[in-house]
Amino acid sequence: MKKFSSFLLAIFISSLTFAQAVGDKVEAYSIGTWYKGTIKAIGSGNNQGQFLIDYDDYSTDTWHYAKGVRFVKVAKAPNTNAGPRLGEYGVLSYGSNSNPLRLGHFQLSAGGNYSFFNNGGGLVGSGTYKYDNVNKNVQWLSGPFNKYKWDGKFEITREGKTHSISLKRGTFGSNSTDSR
């Protein structure tokens, strides 16, 4: 039974080894603390089942067994070139950060169309827009947002969960995947 357990452990460690790559960000456990680092090498021979860790804050590289290494999820930078996602954006005005005013919502639709609705859901107006990925800006080509000269600065926050479009100072349209 012990030989079979050792065999399964070897297969498990081998699968971990092949699933991870040199350059992956990790935390390695040593002397009661997790230390941040990067995998510098994957062990073989006497170091089979181990990773050579290049620590972020220390100059000495150290071999660690797989059980003492946890992999860190590195957030990808959001792609602002794609522009704002289609869907509903709640419009909030922040005269006071603790008590923003809800001014309705607008809907971005395929083909560069948008519609603006008041708090009761009534249509205020509609128009067209285009996204300028060089300036990271929504340009309102027609309709109420164009009439009022709202600016359209686009931003992605929270690792891509929230898309925001500035309409004017202190007033933003926000679309979040948390509220879907």
PLY file of the C-alpha trace (Angstrom):
ply
format ascii 1.0
element vertex 180
property float x
property float y
property float z
element edge 179
property int vertex1
property int vertex2
end_header
0.00 0.00 0.00
2.84 2.38 0.85
4.41 1.77 -2.58
1.06 2.55 -4.27
0.65 5.77 -2.20
4.18 6.86 -3.14
3.36 6.19 -6.79
0.20 8.34 -6.61
2.11 11.12 -4.85
4.76 11.05 -7.61
2.06 11.31 -10.29
0.41 14.20 -8.41
3.70 16.08 -8.02
4.59 15.45 -11.68
1.22 16.86 -12.79
1.80 19.93 -10.61
5.25 20.34 -12.07
4.04 20.21 -15.67
1.02 22.46 -14.96
3.24 25.26 -13.63
5.84 27.20 -15.56
9.05 29.06 -14.99
8.10 32.68 -14.46
4.82 31.99 -12.60
4.21 34.22 -9.57
4.03 32.26 -6.28
4.18 32.47 -2.52
6.52 30.04 -0.78
6.11 28.99 2.87
9.18 29.25 5.05
9.61 29.64 8.81
5.93 30.39 9.47
5.47 33.01 6.72
4.48 33.10 3.04
7.06 34.94 0.92
6.34 36.32 -2.57
8.50 35.20 -5.45
8.72 33.73 -8.93
9.46 30.19 -10.11
13.00 30.25 -11.45
13.29 26.52 -12.22
11.36 23.26 -11.94
13.28 20.52 -10.16
14.47 17.22 -11.59
16.75 14.50 -10.26
17.47 15.24 -6.57
15.08 18.21 -6.72
12.17 16.32 -8.34
8.82 17.72 -7.09
10.40 21.04 -6.09
10.46 24.57 -7.44
13.41 26.97 -7.28
11.93 30.22 -5.97
13.44 33.63 -6.73
12.12 35.75 -3.84
10.92 39.30 -4.49
12.55 40.71 -1.34
15.59 38.42 -0.84
18.65 37.66 -2.96
18.96 33.92 -2.13
16.97 31.46 -4.29
15.59 28.43 -2.44
14.15 25.04 -3.47
10.62 24.36 -2.12
8.46 21.26 -2.36
5.15 21.77 -4.17
3.17 21.49 -0.91
4.91 24.66 0.36
4.17 26.71 -2.75
0.92 28.40 -3.67
0.31 30.07 -6.97
-0.73 33.70 -7.13
-3.40 34.75 -9.59
-2.06 37.72 -11.52
-4.78 40.07 -12.74
-4.65 40.87 -16.42
-4.73 44.51 -17.35
-8.17 45.35 -18.72
-8.38 45.92 -22.47
-9.62 49.49 -22.85
-9.13 49.32 -26.63
-12.32 47.27 -26.94
-14.31 50.16 -25.46
-17.30 50.09 -23.16
-19.36 46.92 -23.08
-22.91 47.05 -24.35
-25.65 47.18 -21.75
-27.23 49.35 -19.08
-25.25 52.08 -17.30
-26.70 53.61 -14.14
-26.21 57.38 -14.06
-25.10 58.79 -10.71
-24.16 62.36 -9.81
-21.72 62.78 -6.94
-22.29 66.22 -5.42
-21.82 64.32 -2.17
-19.81 61.07 -2.18
-21.91 59.59 0.59
-25.25 60.42 -1.04
-25.10 60.35 -4.87
-28.19 61.26 -6.90
-29.47 58.63 -9.33
-30.34 60.36 -12.58
-31.67 57.37 -14.49
-29.75 55.12 -16.84
-28.63 54.78 -20.42
-28.37 51.76 -22.65
-25.47 51.23 -25.07
-26.61 49.06 -27.99
-24.97 47.43 -30.98
-24.31 49.65 -33.97
-23.24 52.64 -31.88
-26.70 53.54 -30.57
-27.69 54.67 -27.09
-30.91 55.54 -25.27
-31.22 57.65 -22.10
-33.99 56.93 -19.57
-35.15 58.91 -16.50
-35.59 57.37 -13.03
-39.11 56.24 -13.90
-37.89 54.38 -16.98
-39.26 56.94 -19.43
-37.23 57.56 -22.57
-35.56 61.00 -22.45
-33.87 60.64 -25.82
-31.59 58.55 -27.97
-28.64 59.06 -30.25
-25.46 57.62 -31.63
-21.90 57.32 -30.33
-18.51 55.98 -31.30
-15.55 54.91 -29.20
-12.15 56.55 -29.72
-9.65 53.96 -28.44
-6.69 56.34 -28.85
-8.12 58.87 -26.37
-10.17 56.28 -24.38
-13.25 58.40 -24.91
-16.87 57.85 -25.96
-17.87 60.51 -28.48
-21.57 61.32 -28.42
-22.41 62.02 -32.06
-26.10 62.88 -31.63
-28.91 62.89 -29.08
-29.12 64.35 -25.56
-25.52 63.56 -24.53
-24.23 65.40 -27.60
-26.64 68.32 -27.01
-25.37 68.80 -23.44
-21.70 68.32 -24.53
-21.09 65.48 -22.07
-17.48 64.35 -22.26
-17.42 60.51 -22.36
-14.04 59.69 -20.72
-13.96 55.87 -20.45
-12.39 53.85 -17.64
-12.27 50.19 -16.57
-11.78 49.39 -12.87
-11.94 46.42 -10.51
-10.12 44.05 -12.90
-12.67 44.64 -15.65
-15.80 44.25 -13.52
-16.79 47.94 -13.77
-16.95 50.08 -16.90
-17.46 53.82 -16.26
-18.14 56.67 -18.62
-17.81 60.22 -17.36
-20.67 62.41 -18.52
-19.73 65.66 -16.84
-17.85 66.66 -13.70
-19.14 64.47 -10.87
-21.62 62.57 -13.06
-20.88 59.07 -14.36
-22.53 56.15 -16.08
-21.49 52.84 -14.54
-21.93 49.24 -15.68
-20.83 46.47 -13.32
-20.82 42.71 -13.75
-21.68 42.48 -10.03
-25.20 43.79 -10.66
-26.08 41.37 -13.47
0 1
1 2
2 3
3 4
4 5
5 6
6 7
7 8
8 9
9 10
10 11
11 12
12 13
13 14
14 15
15 16
16 17
17 18
18 19
19 20
20 21
21 22
22 23
23 24
24 25
25 26
26 27
27 28
28 29
29 30
30 31
31 32
32 33
33 34
34 35
35 36
36 37
37 38
38 39
39 40
40 41
41 42
42 43
43 44
44 45
45 46
46 47
47 48
48 49
49 50
50 51
51 52
52 53
53 54
54 55
55 56
56 57
57 58
58 59
59 60
60 61
61 62
62 63
63 64
64 65
65 66
66 67
67 68
68 69
69 70
70 71
71 72
72 73
73 74
74 75
75 76
76 77
77 78
78 79
79 80
80 81
81 82
82 83
83 84
84 85
85 86
86 87
87 88
88 89
89 90
90 91
91 92
92 93
93 94
94 95
95 96
96 97
97 98
98 99
99 100
100 101
101 102
102 103
103 104
104 105
105 106
106 107
107 108
108 109
109 110
110 111
111 112
112 113
113 114
114 115
115 116
116 117
117 118
118 119
119 120
120 121
121 122
122 123
123 124
124 125
125 126
126 127
127 128
128 129
129 130
130 131
131 132
132 133
133 134
134 135
135 136
136 137
137 138
138 139
139 140
140 141
141 142
142 143
143 144
144 145
145 146
146 147
147 148
148 149
149 150
150 151
151 152
152 153
153 154
154 155
155 156
156 157
157 158
158 159
159 160
160 161
161 162
162 163
163 164
164 165
165 166
166 167
167 168
168 169
169 170
170 171
171 172
172 173
173 174
174 175
175 176
176 177
177 178
178 179
